[in-house]
Amino acid sequence: MTTTKAHDERMAKLKFADVYPHYVTKVERKGRTEEELHQVIEWLTGFDSKELQRLIADEATFEQFFAEATLNPNASLITGSICGYRIEAIETPLTKQVRYLDKLVDELAKGRKMEKILRSS
């Protein structure tokens, strides 16, 4: 699936610090914890809580955020639709990575078991 250049640029320039509170609100509203959110983010990116706080304080864009991340080798197992896009069909790497994160947060908020979210056997 081809996303528009404007869409991809908007995703790249979006600040993680601006989106993070929405992730927290979404998962907590559904009975999950910020610690579980951090576990999901760390699985995908390799960032621990201290590194996340640094990225938030630095107001890192998603472009910077994922440039510093070490993406989990099993991230490609994240499939399905999010925000009207089939993740596996997104061609722009950064947009796909942001949607991976969105999908994991969505699964956490929907009450999916952690071992399923983290693509464990």
C-alpha positions as CSV (number, residue, x, y, z in Angstrom):
1,M,0.0,0.0,0.0
2,T,1.3,3.3,-0.9
3,T,0.8,6.2,1.5
4,T,1.0,9.8,0.3
5,K,4.2,11.7,0.7
6,A,2.4,14.3,2.8
7,H,1.1,11.5,5.1
8,D,4.6,10.0,5.5
9,E,6.1,13.4,6.2
10,R,3.5,14.2,8.8
11,M,4.2,10.9,10.5
12,A,8.0,11.6,10.5
13,K,7.6,15.0,12.0
14,L,5.1,14.0,14.7
15,K,6.7,14.2,18.2
16,F,6.7,11.1,20.3
17,A,6.2,13.2,23.4
18,D,2.9,14.5,21.9
19,V,1.5,11.0,21.2
20,Y,2.8,9.2,24.3
21,P,0.2,10.7,26.7
22,H,-2.5,9.4,24.4
23,Y,-1.0,5.9,24.4
24,V,-1.0,6.0,28.3
25,T,-4.6,7.3,28.4
26,K,-5.8,4.6,26.0
27,V,-4.3,1.7,27.8
28,E,-5.1,2.9,31.3
29,R,-8.7,3.6,30.3
30,K,-9.0,-0.1,29.4
31,G,-7.4,-1.3,32.7
32,R,-3.8,-1.8,31.5
33,T,-0.8,-0.1,33.1
34,E,1.9,2.3,31.9
35,E,4.4,-0.4,32.9
36,E,2.7,-2.8,30.4
37,L,2.9,0.0,27.8
38,H,6.6,0.4,28.4
39,Q,7.1,-3.4,28.1
40,V,5.4,-3.3,24.7
41,I,7.5,-0.3,23.5
42,E,10.7,-1.9,24.8
43,W,9.9,-5.1,23.0
44,L,9.4,-3.2,19.7
45,T,12.2,-0.6,20.0
46,G,14.7,-1.7,22.7
47,F,14.1,1.5,24.7
48,D,13.8,1.0,28.4
49,S,11.8,3.5,30.6
50,K,14.8,5.7,31.1
51,E,15.4,6.0,27.4
52,L,11.7,6.7,26.8
53,Q,11.8,9.6,29.3
54,R,14.9,11.0,27.5
55,L,13.2,10.8,24.1
56,I,10.1,12.5,25.5
57,A,12.2,15.3,27.2
58,D,14.2,15.8,24.0
59,E,10.9,16.0,22.0
60,A,12.1,13.4,19.5
61,T,10.1,13.1,16.4
62,F,9.0,9.7,15.3
63,E,11.8,9.9,12.6
64,Q,14.4,10.4,15.4
65,F,12.7,7.9,17.7
66,F,12.8,5.0,15.2
67,A,16.3,6.1,13.9
68,E,17.6,5.4,17.4
69,A,15.5,2.2,17.9
70,T,16.7,-1.3,17.5
71,L,13.6,-2.8,15.9
72,N,12.7,-6.3,17.2
73,P,13.4,-8.9,14.5
74,N,9.8,-10.3,15.1
75,A,8.2,-6.9,14.3
76,S,7.3,-8.1,10.9
77,L,4.9,-10.6,12.6
78,I,2.7,-7.5,13.5
79,T,-0.1,-7.6,10.9
80,G,-3.6,-6.4,10.5
81,S,-5.3,-3.0,10.1
82,I,-4.7,0.1,12.0
83,C,-6.0,3.6,11.1
84,G,-7.4,2.2,7.8
85,Y,-4.1,0.7,6.6
86,R,-3.0,-2.9,6.3
87,I,0.3,-2.8,8.2
88,E,1.9,-5.5,6.1
89,A,1.1,-3.6,2.9
90,I,2.6,-0.2,4.0
91,E,5.7,0.4,1.8
92,T,7.3,3.4,3.7
93,P,9.5,1.9,6.4
94,L,9.0,4.7,9.0
95,T,5.3,4.8,8.5
96,K,5.2,1.0,8.9
97,Q,7.2,1.3,12.2
98,V,4.9,3.9,13.6
99,R,1.9,1.7,12.7
100,Y,3.6,-1.3,14.4
101,L,3.7,0.8,17.6
102,D,0.1,1.9,17.1
103,K,-1.1,-1.7,16.6
104,L,0.7,-2.9,19.7
105,V,-0.8,-0.2,21.8
106,D,-4.2,-1.0,20.3
107,E,-3.8,-4.7,21.2
108,L,-2.7,-3.9,24.7
109,A,-5.8,-1.6,25.2
110,K,-8.1,-4.3,23.8
111,G,-6.9,-6.7,26.5
112,R,-4.9,-9.1,24.4
113,K,-2.5,-11.3,26.4
114,M,1.0,-10.0,26.7
115,E,2.6,-13.1,25.2
116,K,0.4,-12.7,22.1
117,I,1.2,-8.9,21.8
118,L,4.9,-9.7,22.1
119,R,4.6,-12.4,19.4
120,S,5.9,-15.1,21.8
121,S,5.4,-18.8,21.1
